[in-house]
Amino acid sequence: MATRVFFYFLLLSLVITGGYSETTFNYVNQCTDPVWTAASPSIEDAMPEKDPGNLYIFYTPDVWTGSIWARTKCTTNASFYFSCETGDCGTGEEDCQGPPPTYPVTLLNFDINQAVVTYEVSLNRGYNNLPVRIQPVGGSLLDGSGPCPVVDCIQDLSNVCPASLVAKNKDGWQVGCFSACDGLKDPKFCCTGAFSGPACQPNQYSQSFKQLCGLAHTYPTDNNPPIYKCNGATAYNITFCPI
């Protein structure tokens, strides 16, 4: 895009190791509006607001397992309470320190263990109308089968979201799509109880999501594509609204 890219180097003191990981998250916001990143558990992102057209470089902890998501349409009211239309943490603070988000929201799940990183885009808690992509820079799959692949969800799922799962803002505009589990509260879609383990199967809602976002996981035991385990990537480009 035409907007000039600015570089922000976020040098954080990491309590876990006292040093820096060789793994880096390069956040790029190609949307027309700001987004606010958050993580659970917190990874102490000192600059959660990501403005359009900017690149933010974040050095990850050496060992961390959790979820990252983007919050949208965030504002601070007259009482200085910070809230977002999607992905809100419910604390009233811009710096989200780990509470789970308000669903629906697209989750970027990572398991970081030094140079070995497992990563996925998950729609198990819905979709908040924000295309996203994870692209490893270098590295190879731990099983030796090839380079570390891109995963993303860049299509507009609002086109296939049934009325029963539509998430709306206070003005009645659609801002996302609930997962069948969160929207319908049915164990069959949540893969709990009698529907856990091998009994957890794709459903009509997850299948419609999968048709548009084939590289994302759309129900709890979805393993197509597999959850990739990458070794030796120097960075992971996390792009919001990739072109």
Secondary structure, 3 states (H helix, E strand, C coil): CCCCCCEEEECCCCCCCCCCCCCEEEEEECCCCCEEEEEECCCCCCCCEECCCCEEEEECCCEEEEEEEEEEEEEECCCCCEEEEECCCCCCCCCCCCCCCCCCCCEEEEEEECCEEEEEEECCCCECCCCEEEEEECCEECCCCCECCCEEECCCHHHHCCHHHEEECCCCCEEEECCHHHHHCCHHHHCCHHHCHHHCCCCHHHHHHHHHCCCCECCCCCCCCCCEEEECCCEEEEEECCC
